[in-house]
Amino acid sequence: MQQVRGSVVHCSRFGCVVRLDDGRFAMLPASERGIDRVRRAVVSGRHPQFPFVVAQEEGRRVRLALAADAREAVKSSGGVAADTSAPVLAPEAQRFSASLEQKIIDFWRQASEWDRSAGRVDEEEPPLRRADRLRPFDERAPRQYRDIKKRPRRRR
């Protein structure tokens, strides 16, 4: 069994797509033990690197198994191997895993550099005057029409 490292690119219900360090793409089937651990790491928004073991290789198709699960099989058969099953985050993922407070500080710093008026409070503008056609008749009609008494209706 050949041991390789790879970054998990995508997970679906059929398994996970892994890009190996040598540039090849490989598949970690959904039926494999330890798939839940890989999915949890991918759901967190990172592309973690795991140690894998090539289980089957047919031409360009490479099927993987987690190296930790392969070690457990070796341990149960009597061999001893060190456990390095914890994912190693890619350099860009380590940068994004900073604390929430640091992310907020960076955001506000970036926003203040981008928008110089971010901290300024503008004075209130006066409310807009309503259009004449929207005001009641008593307010918009000239005084001469408002003061005239209504004429009674004519009888027929």
Kinemage of the C-alpha trace (Angstrom):
@kinemage 1
@onewidth
@group {chain A} dominant
@subgroup {mainchain}
@vectorlist {calphas} color= white
{ca met a 1} P 0.000 0.000 0.000
{ca gln a 2} L 1.375 3.343 -1.110
{ca gln a 3} L 0.841 6.266 1.282
{ca val a 4} L 0.152 9.706 -0.239
{ca arg a 5} L -1.074 13.090 0.966
{ca gly a 6} L -3.861 14.994 -0.682
{ca ser a 7} L -6.222 17.937 -0.311
{ca val a 8} L -9.936 17.232 -0.213
{ca val a 9} L -11.515 19.340 -2.957
{ca his a 10} L -15.194 18.377 -2.828
{ca cys a 11} L -17.519 15.973 -1.032
{ca ser a 12} L -20.847 14.631 -2.266
{ca arg a 13} L -23.131 11.766 -1.323
{ca phe a 14} L -21.008 9.432 -3.460
{ca gly a 15} L -17.711 10.280 -1.788
{ca cys a 16} L -14.952 12.881 -1.848
{ca val a 17} L -12.715 14.124 -4.637
{ca val a 18} L -9.099 14.435 -3.522
{ca arg a 19} L -6.250 16.182 -5.309
{ca leu a 20} L -3.072 14.314 -4.485
{ca asp a 21} L 0.234 16.115 -3.964
{ca asp a 22} L 1.533 14.734 -7.271
{ca gly a 23} L -1.344 16.459 -9.147
{ca arg a 24} L -3.600 13.473 -9.764
{ca phe a 25} L -7.263 13.371 -8.769
{ca ala a 26} L -8.537 10.472 -6.713
{ca met a 27} L -11.803 9.324 -5.175
{ca leu a 28} L -12.542 8.486 -1.556
{ca pro a 29} L -15.756 6.415 -1.715
{ca ala a 30} L -18.689 7.158 0.589
{ca ser a 31} L -18.584 3.572 1.860
{ca glu a 32} L -15.057 4.055 3.238
{ca arg a 33} L -14.496 4.260 7.000
{ca gly a 34} L -13.610 7.743 8.229
{ca ile a 35} L -15.522 9.571 5.492
{ca asp a 36} L -17.464 11.483 8.163
{ca arg a 37} L -14.255 12.976 9.553
{ca val a 38} L -13.269 14.151 6.062
{ca arg a 39} L -16.729 15.615 5.363
{ca arg a 40} L -16.739 17.563 8.644
{ca ala a 41} L -13.383 19.111 7.769
{ca val a 42} L -14.604 20.081 4.287
{ca val a 43} L -17.916 21.512 5.537
{ca ser a 44} L -15.999 23.971 7.704
{ca gly a 45} L -14.943 25.709 4.472
{ca arg a 46} L -11.361 24.514 4.248
{ca his a 47} L -9.451 22.206 1.925
{ca pro a 48} L -7.722 20.041 4.531
{ca gln a 49} L -4.898 17.651 3.760
{ca phe a 50} L -5.142 14.074 5.002
{ca pro a 51} L -2.784 11.134 4.713
{ca phe a 52} L -4.304 8.557 2.342
{ca val a 53} L -3.426 5.077 1.192
{ca val a 54} L -3.939 4.065 -2.440
{ca ala a 55} L -6.377 1.171 -2.181
{ca gln a 56} L -6.846 0.523 -5.884
{ca glu a 57} L -5.348 2.023 -9.048
{ca glu a 58} L -6.731 1.251 -12.505
{ca gly a 59} L -5.204 3.512 -15.135
{ca arg a 60} L -6.201 7.072 -14.247
{ca arg a 61} L -8.764 5.950 -11.661
{ca val a 62} L -7.354 6.027 -8.166
{ca arg a 63} L -9.346 4.809 -5.190
{ca leu a 64} L -8.192 5.913 -1.749
{ca ala a 65} L -8.625 4.941 1.868
{ca leu a 66} L -7.749 7.021 4.909
{ca ala a 67} L -4.288 6.115 6.195
{ca ala a 68} L -5.558 6.162 9.797
{ca asp a 69} L -8.071 3.438 9.012
{ca ala a 70} L -5.387 1.418 7.242
{ca arg a 71} L -3.188 1.747 10.356
{ca glu a 72} L -6.022 0.507 12.553
{ca ala a 73} L -6.211 -2.565 10.367
{ca val a 74} L -2.426 -3.010 10.735
{ca lys a 75} L -2.665 -2.565 14.533
{ca ser a 76} L -5.414 -5.145 14.805
{ca ser a 77} L -3.263 -7.585 12.825
{ca gly a 78} L -0.302 -7.100 15.179
{ca gly a 79} L 1.759 -4.343 13.532
{ca val a 80} L 2.305 -0.977 15.216
{ca ala a 81} L 2.087 2.368 13.414
{ca ala a 82} L 1.962 5.981 14.586
{ca asp a 83} L -1.356 7.822 14.380
{ca thr a 84} L -1.235 10.931 12.203
{ca ser a 85} L -4.886 11.023 11.217
{ca ala a 86} L -5.445 14.659 12.165
{ca pro a 87} L -5.891 16.847 9.095
{ca val a 88} L -3.151 19.288 8.217
{ca leu a 89} L -4.608 22.527 6.921
{ca ala a 90} L -3.286 24.030 3.715
{ca pro a 91} L -1.423 27.353 4.193
{ca glu a 92} L -4.317 29.441 2.832
{ca ala a 93} L -6.745 27.619 5.143
{ca gln a 94} L -4.572 28.333 8.189
{ca arg a 95} L -4.751 32.026 7.398
{ca phe a 96} L -8.573 31.891 7.314
{ca ser a 97} L -8.859 30.004 10.599
{ca ala a 98} L -7.989 33.081 12.688
{ca ser a 99} L -10.211 34.023 15.575
{ca leu a 100} L -13.531 35.749 14.992
{ca glu a 101} L -12.388 38.902 16.744
{ca gln a 102} L -9.380 39.204 14.454
{ca lys a 103} L -11.623 38.786 11.416
{ca ile a 104} L -13.902 41.562 12.645
{ca ile a 105} L -10.941 43.863 13.303
{ca asp a 106} L -9.570 43.179 9.827
{ca phe a 107} L -12.977 43.842 8.265
{ca trp a 108} L -13.384 47.226 9.943
{ca arg a 109} L -9.825 48.200 9.073
{ca gln a 110} L -10.438 47.284 5.447
{ca ala a 111} L -13.797 49.098 5.397
{ca ser a 112} L -12.275 52.282 6.810
{ca glu a 113} L -9.541 52.210 4.168
{ca trp a 114} L -12.088 51.678 1.414
{ca asp a 115} L -14.738 54.175 2.576
{ca arg a 116} L -13.336 57.347 4.107
{ca ser a 117} L -16.778 58.457 5.317
{ca ala a 118} L -17.437 55.207 7.201
{ca gly a 119} L -17.256 56.785 10.672
{ca arg a 120} L -18.826 60.134 9.807
{ca val a 121} L -22.406 61.017 10.730
{ca asp a 122} L -24.112 63.313 8.239
{ca glu a 123} L -26.538 65.980 9.355
{ca glu a 124} L -30.179 65.175 8.839
{ca glu a 125} L -31.771 66.385 5.659
{ca pro a 126} L -35.121 68.156 5.951
{ca pro a 127} L -38.080 65.994 4.975
{ca leu a 128} L -39.165 66.337 1.370
{ca arg a 129} L -42.215 68.511 0.664
{ca arg a 130} L -45.232 66.551 -0.510
{ca ala a 131} L -46.258 67.038 -4.096
{ca asp a 132} L -49.273 69.322 -4.499
{ca arg a 133} L -51.409 66.640 -6.086
{ca leu a 134} L -50.975 64.448 -2.982
{ca arg a 135} L -52.090 67.096 -0.492
{ca pro a 136} L -55.761 67.428 0.533
{ca phe a 137} L -57.915 69.835 -1.478
{ca asp a 138} L -58.287 72.258 1.412
{ca glu a 139} L -54.522 72.778 1.504
{ca arg a 140} L -53.759 72.930 -2.205
{ca ala a 141} L -56.686 74.935 -3.582
{ca pro a 142} L -56.302 78.696 -3.847
{ca arg a 143} L -58.039 80.690 -1.153
{ca gln a 144} L -60.739 81.977 -3.521
{ca tyr a 145} L -62.045 78.468 -4.112
{ca arg a 146} L -61.820 77.391 -0.494
{ca asp a 147} L -63.853 80.278 0.884
{ca ile a 148} L -66.809 79.988 -1.505
{ca lys a 149} L -69.859 78.289 -0.075
{ca lys a 150} L -71.028 75.217 -1.813
{ca arg a 151} L -74.045 75.747 -4.033
{ca pro a 152} L -77.051 73.616 -3.403
{ca arg a 153} L -77.960 71.096 -6.041
{ca arg a 154} L -80.457 72.074 -8.652
{ca arg a 155} L -83.757 70.322 -8.704
{ca arg a 156} L -84.918 68.854 -11.925
